[in-house]
Structures are given as C-alpha cells and as structure tokens.
Amino acid sequence: MINRIGVVGLGYVGLPLACAFASKSFKVIGLDTDLEKIELIKRGETPIYEEGLQELLRKVLEEKSLKVTSSYREMVEETEACFICVGTPSNPDGSVDLRYVREAIEMLGESLRRVDKYFLLVVRSTIPPGTTLNVIKRILEEKSGRRLGEYGLCFNPEFLREGRALYDIFNPDRVIIGAIDEESGKLLLDIYKKFHGESIPPVLMTNPTNAELIKYANNVFLATKVSFINMVSQLCQRIPNADVKVVAEGIGMDKRIGREFLNAGLGWGGSCFPKDVKAFLRFGEELGLRSKLVESIIEINETQIENAVKLAEELVGRLEGRTISILGLAFKPNTDDVRESRAIRLIEELLKYDVEIKVHDPKALEKAKKILGDRVIYCKTIEECLTGSDLCILATEWAEYKELKQEMLKKYMRSPALLDCRRLYDPGEFKQIKFAAIGLGPRYVKSLSSNSEE
Ligand SMILES: NC(=O)c1ccc[n+]([C@@H]2O[C@H](COP(=O)([O-])OP(=O)(O)OC[C@H]3O[C@@H](n4cnc5c(N)ncnc54)[C@H](O)[C@@H]3O)[C@@H](O)[C@H]2O)c1
C-alpha cells in the first residue's frame, strides 16, 4: 500500500491535490520549480485563491503531513508514487506545449536512477492521446534506465472546477484510471480506496490513451453545451419576448440534457477549455479529421464578445469617449485565475474604441494587472468603479455583484446603464435605467426614452 506521495507542480490543480492527500493520512511532498511559490507555501500562504485552501494548507503544514521542496531527489527518495500536475499550455498553432511535462519526467527519471525501489508515476496534467505511451514512457525509461515492472505508470485525468477545487477532489463524479499495466492500475486504485474510503466514486479502468481522450472529449462536450446555449441566446436577441434563461431552464429539465453548462454569457474561457478545445481540433486535423462542430463552437464563442460590444453600443450609442465600468475579471467567480478570461477578452475589444475602462474584481485584480497593465483603472470598491461611468458591464458573476441595485447605479454613474453579460439580474429591477442582457429579446434593450413605454 502506497502511503507516501509526491505532487509535482503546485498550481491550481497540484496544490489542492497535495493538501487533500495530506489531509487523508498520506505523507505528501509537494514539488515545484518556482522557488518563490515554494517559499510562499512553506509560510502557509497560497499563491492562488481557492475556497478553503488557505486553511487546509496551514493545517497540513502544522500536522507535518505536507512538506514542500524544489528537489526531485528529495521527493523521489521519500515517496513511493508521484502525481504530475505541471501546466500543458497551447503552442501558437493550438497544439499542446509538452515542455513542462517533458522536463518533469526527465528530472524524475534522473532521480529514479539513484534509488532502488518500485515507483508509481501518475500523470494528471491534460495531455493528447498517445502521449503517455509514446512520450512519457520513453523519456522515463531513457532517463531512469528502468523497464516497466520496475516502475508503474498511469494517466489519471483531473476534472476539478476552479473555485470548487477541494470539493471536487473530495467528491469527484468518477475516477478514470488509464493504466499501462495491471499492477499500476491496482496501485492507483488502492490510493483512491484509501483516500475516499466507503464513498469511493465509480471507477473506470482503461488504457492511458482512452483516459487521455476522455479528458479532452469531456471538456469539448462541456464547451459545446455552452456554445449551443449562446447560439440560442443570439436567436433570442432577435425574437421579441424570448429569454434564453427561461429556454435553458426548460431544456435543462430534460434529464438527457441537464441544466449545467447551459448559462448564456460571454462564452467559455479559463485555463482549460480554450486550450483543450484548440488541442482537440489540432490533433484531429493531424489525423486527417477536420471537425466543423469544434470550429463552430470556437466561432460562436468569439461572436459572443462581438455580441456584447453591439449590445453596449445599442445601450449608449457610440462608445468612443465613454467611461465603462467592468465588474469581474476572473474567468469565473470564486477564483483569481484570469487565464483566457472572457472579461479580459471583452476589455481588449472595448479598448479598440478609445474608451476609458474602470475595473473591479474581488480577487483577481493583481493577476489582471499583469495582462492589462496601465490600460485600465483598477478600483478597490464597486462604488469607485461605478463613479462617473456611462456604462456598467457585468462580466463575471461574483455573488457580491448580485446585490447591485439601480439606485446605486443612478447614484454613482454619470448616466446609468447596465449590460448583464452573465444573466445575473432580473431585468424588472432595472426599469428606471438603460438595461440590456445577453439572450433577451429585442424589446428588453432599453434606452431611457423607451423606458417610458414599458
Ligand atoms: N486548472 C484547472 O482547473 C484544471 C482542471 C483539470 C485539469 N487541469 C490540467 O492540470 C494541469 C495543471 O494545470 P494548472 O492550472 O494547475 O497549472 P498551473 O500553471 O496553475 O500550475 C503548474 C505548476 O507547475 C509548475 N511547474 C512547471 N514546470 C515544472 C517542473 N518541471 N517541475 C515542477 N513543477 C513545475 C509551475 O511552476 C506551476 O506552479 C494542466 O495540464 C491542466 O490542463 C487543470
């Protein structure tokens, strides 16, 4: 039974995973090559915002069930298995940049040469079908001098949602194990049996290639759902009295469809969907399969940004010279992650119109600064963000934005107008100001003059 585990790459996936294992009687060594990150984590500070993580990190550090290092040698000497959670970003052509995975396996392989024990390697980073067998196995054997049987290897995809990472790690829908041989699969299953106890979720045991493809197909399917409802939302905007929120509610009641991922808005963003969808398209093309379906969901996603800009223009007329307040910068609520955030993408588009942009986000301001620099004004409070503005755009649906009332907009804004890009608000509560929302029929786009007709 494996009790001592390494987690390589302490980012949005690795750090919660390391803390979770450490809280369940495993001895864990977390490893990252970013020395600043390591120092921060050692002090009990999390480099990312994730609900409950700070508290859990401090607890497991105090209990000494988690320690962190930048030394592969130390990790390999003190553990029996390790989970690879390094990033797999996109190359400019959409293919997957495997640089960090390669580096990690090389360093791990070299350290394995120096010890004499069976070691289980579990890859959790999202990698294209075939990578475990054709790339990882090869590098590992070359660097460690070992043969299968002297080591074990699994691909074990991660499905957590940022913002709910710990909840999802403790309560996953399923565990997918892509094992290179029976022994590797059995050892990983034993780890999960110990981790989940009685409440172990359904397990699918398969080969690494299927497991790799399951992860991509899963994300592409979810992105397709979002693009589908956004396509319906574009239709609703052309049909008087139509409302995509009600339509989504109705079709979501069909058990075969389900309500989740049917929220119309600015589209899918974040650190996973955009890169995984592009990679899926790309490796299909490399195999001679052009997927028009996947091309279309990307196109719809882009159109939603244009759609939001058009709605903004319908509300306030020419955008040039206007001051626009953006509420929310993170790619979704409850995270500080701004990678591929649709809010940032919308801001980039609006900046082409010579507008002044003021931004607010409860957690993501610092990370957004690295992308937006001095091109926007950063505000600590919602009031400050609204002050003197001509248009407020709700871009990320943080719970605290739900409290926004038309009185507040009237009080602080130069000319109160609200564009709801996440369908957070009840249009009925904004009757006295200009209001528009994605996926609402045309009669809902209200200029002040048409308000009187309502
Ligand atoms: N973020 C998510 O919600 C999520 C969900 C499911 C799957 N994934 C997948 O998990 C993987 C990790 O994603 P993330 O969002 O946690 O990435 P991240 O960028 O937040 O973290 C990656 C970490 O790996 C470290 N690193 C890079 N090279 C290293 C090396 N050679 N050795 C040790 N550490 C190294 C980096 O310093 C960084 O801290 C990706 O493949 C991603 O597609 C992410």
PDBQT file of the ligand as one rigid body, heavy atoms in Angstrom, charges set to zero:
ROOT
HETATM    1  N1  LIG A 501      -6.797  24.475 -13.623  1.00  0.00    +0.000 N 
HETATM    2  C1  LIG A 501      -7.784  23.605 -13.749  1.00  0.00    +0.000 C 
HETATM    3  O1  LIG A 501      -8.947  23.865 -13.412  1.00  0.00    +0.000 OA
HETATM    4  C2  LIG A 501      -7.512  22.228 -14.325  1.00  0.00    +0.000 A 
HETATM    5  C3  LIG A 501      -8.526  21.254 -14.283  1.00  0.00    +0.000 A 
HETATM    6  C4  LIG A 501      -8.262  19.988 -14.823  1.00  0.00    +0.000 A 
HETATM    7  C5  LIG A 501      -7.032  19.727 -15.408  1.00  0.00    +0.000 A 
HETATM    8  N2  LIG A 501      -6.076  20.713 -15.460  1.00  0.00    +0.000 N 
HETATM    9  C6  LIG A 501      -4.791  20.387 -16.064  1.00  0.00    +0.000 C 
HETATM   10  O2  LIG A 501      -3.843  20.244 -15.000  1.00  0.00    +0.000 OA
HETATM   11  C7  LIG A 501      -2.562  20.732 -15.417  1.00  0.00    +0.000 C 
HETATM   12  C8  LIG A 501      -2.083  21.811 -14.461  1.00  0.00    +0.000 C 
HETATM   13  O3  LIG A 501      -2.940  22.924 -14.552  1.00  0.00    +0.000 OA
HETATM   14  P1  LIG A 501      -2.860  24.143 -13.511  1.00  0.00    +0.000 P 
HETATM   15  O4  LIG A 501      -3.983  25.044 -13.826  1.00  0.00    +0.000 OA
HETATM   16  O5  LIG A 501      -2.712  23.605 -12.129  1.00  0.00    +0.000 OA
HETATM   17  O6  LIG A 501      -1.460  24.800 -13.959  1.00  0.00    +0.000 OA
HETATM   18  P2  LIG A 501      -0.626  25.930 -13.183  1.00  0.00    +0.000 P 
HETATM   19  O7  LIG A 501       0.063  26.690 -14.227  1.00  0.00    +0.000 OA
HETATM   20  O8  LIG A 501      -1.504  26.623 -12.204  1.00  0.00    +0.000 OA
HETATM   21  O9  LIG A 501       0.435  25.079 -12.324  1.00  0.00    +0.000 OA
HETATM   22  C9  LIG A 501       1.502  24.389 -12.883  1.00  0.00    +0.000 C 
HETATM   23  C10 LIG A 501       2.660  24.402 -11.892  1.00  0.00    +0.000 C 
HETATM   24  O10 LIG A 501       3.696  23.549 -12.374  1.00  0.00    +0.000 OA
HETATM   25  C11 LIG A 501       4.943  24.137 -12.052  1.00  0.00    +0.000 C 
HETATM   26  N3  LIG A 501       5.979  23.555 -12.904  1.00  0.00    +0.000 N 
HETATM   27  C12 LIG A 501       6.259  23.802 -14.210  1.00  0.00    +0.000 A 
HETATM   28  N4  LIG A 501       7.254  23.019 -14.635  1.00  0.00    +0.000 NA
HETATM   29  C13 LIG A 501       7.619  22.247 -13.584  1.00  0.00    +0.000 A 
HETATM   30  C14 LIG A 501       8.577  21.215 -13.397  1.00  0.00    +0.000 A 
HETATM   31  N5  LIG A 501       9.368  20.791 -14.402  1.00  0.00    +0.000 N 
HETATM   32  N6  LIG A 501       8.673  20.631 -12.190  1.00  0.00    +0.000 NA
HETATM   33  C15 LIG A 501       7.883  21.022 -11.169  1.00  0.00    +0.000 A 
HETATM   34  N7  LIG A 501       6.965  21.980 -11.278  1.00  0.00    +0.000 NA
HETATM   35  C16 LIG A 501       6.829  22.581 -12.473  1.00  0.00    +0.000 A 
HETATM   36  C17 LIG A 501       4.702  25.617 -12.267  1.00  0.00    +0.000 C 
HETATM   37  O11 LIG A 501       5.671  26.400 -11.576  1.00  0.00    +0.000 OA
HETATM   38  C18 LIG A 501       3.295  25.767 -11.698  1.00  0.00    +0.000 C 
HETATM   39  O12 LIG A 501       3.330  26.076 -10.312  1.00  0.00    +0.000 OA
HETATM   40  C19 LIG A 501      -2.741  21.209 -16.868  1.00  0.00    +0.000 C 
HETATM   41  O13 LIG A 501      -2.388  20.173 -17.736  1.00  0.00    +0.000 OA
HETATM   42  C20 LIG A 501      -4.237  21.486 -16.966  1.00  0.00    +0.000 C 
HETATM   43  O14 LIG A 501      -4.704  21.348 -18.274  1.00  0.00    +0.000 OA
HETATM   44  C21 LIG A 501      -6.309  21.940 -14.931  1.00  0.00    +0.000 A 
ENDROOT
TORSDOF 0
